[in-house]
């Protein structure tokens, strides 16, 4: 099917959903002006998931206002207004928008060249500054929905006024819209911020936006991940270190981060005539660890790792629970190698990433070779020869070890190319979970060297790598993937023992015996002997997503057995106590995603 657009071009509708969505944002703006004539218009583009429009209105909008706005939009669409375009010289356009009392539009036009021809789009009595294109009639919008309200600074600058942003989406058909809205509802159920609050994982305080407070259950989960990290890194020949969270700013000037990354760093703290900064990453600290002593080629490779607390100044609009915060823990590591060792060590890193993914059941991922943008070199360390050498070396290694990958320009770190492993979550766009970066730059900047077999000084190559990214982001990812139904080995509480009658000493004594047996097997277990009814305690265990709820009655006591119910199931299973302890112990040790099966 083809449709005529208001710039006169004929386009395939199937390829132009952004144009439909952009038109829908104008219909929203027209609805706002009809219902709230004093509202001032800012901008209203289409985006990947739909569209938005920013408004300046006294008191802002609330979610309750969306229903009335949707109704007015439907009226506009039903009126089937023709959408036309016209242009004005810059000065006439400024006067035109001043007459309409639209200061934000005036500001946008004033930023354009003096000889610019300014385009406008009109539907009925509504006119908006816009580059277009749009569909020809409003009735071309077949399925739309306003989804949310948020705050947004004018032009994304927190020094400017806070506006109200209304988000929406549009599709060609009502079925597509329904499918999208169902996905949004599913995303709400999986939102790690909601799950983190309900499961006692973490909370956020007004006193520290972007700085998570991990609660007892959250610390159990985090420490389980740290224990896992330590075990696999010890096995792979890494040594663990600990470095300061704050050091002299000169360190970051040497590394180049101050020139390329300072916008994402917290402001320096001046003390005793020196300037100190919180670290956003750990690379310079690890360079200093290497430089702490002389090294021979026989010492290499040197593999050092750290569970590091890092700080980045993220704007408030980008913060999202523990997925993106201002304080987080990186499971970071750096490998110092000779050029001849790059292939073997890089191969080991890739293998470690994929082995780790198996333990967590991650199978939907792709590898990306992230390269420098040669058209935008100011973002990167200025050394063409180094970049060519590093990119060719990394490409050669990936080809040699048979890794399938795509190349993406402009995604490299400022000091070198990298392999990114992007995973596809159950909901939303893919995210980078693991990364391994090849660096010829920082070792030279820090004058690192080793003595080769001929007694000469040589500069090592560094591999920067993180397997789980940051622990915080990984926790968010795994919570959303599982809807909080964590596999038993990760669950903060792995089993909960619930005696039927809490005032019966015989049942309580046996329940305590079960708890002791499970604790002796290193199972994280709780005893729920509250006076509430059994049904209430069982429901609470389900809400808390405890993998195993063990009900203790007289039969269980007399037969020295356990009756257990798996999370989300209604069927009760029975096993002798000793068999159950061994079975759950085996499930945890094997990091199994399958629960105990009773045949």
Secondary structure, DSSP 4 states (H G I P E B T S, - for coil): -EEEBTTS-EEEGGG-HHHHHHHHHHHHHHHHHHH-TTPEE----EETTEEEEEEE-TT---TTHHHHHHHHHHHHHHHT-BEEEEEEEHHHHHHHHHHTT-HHHHHHHHTS-TTPEEEEEEETTEEEE-----BSBGGG--EEEEEEEEEEEGGG-TTS-EEEEEEEEEESSHHHHHHHHHHHHHHHHH-HHHHHHHTTSEE--GGGTT--EE-HHHHHHHHHHHHHHHHHHHHTT-EE----SEEEHHHHHHHTHHHHHGGGSPPPEEETTEEEEE-S-SHHHHHHHHHTS--BGGG-SEEEEEEEEEE----GGG-BTTTB-SEEEEEEEEEEE-GGGHHHHHHHHHHHHHHHHHHTT---EEEEEEE--TT-GGGS-S-HHHHHHHHHHHHHHHHHTT---EEEET-SBTTB-EEEEEE--SSSS-EEEEEEEEESHHHHHTT--EE-TTS-EEPPEEEEEEEEEEHHHHHHHHHHHHTT---TTT-SS-EEEEES-TT-HHHHHHHHHHHHHHHHTT--EEE---SS-HHHHHHHHHHTT-SEEEEE-HHHHHHTEEEEEETT----EEEEHHHHHHHHHHHHHTT-SS-----
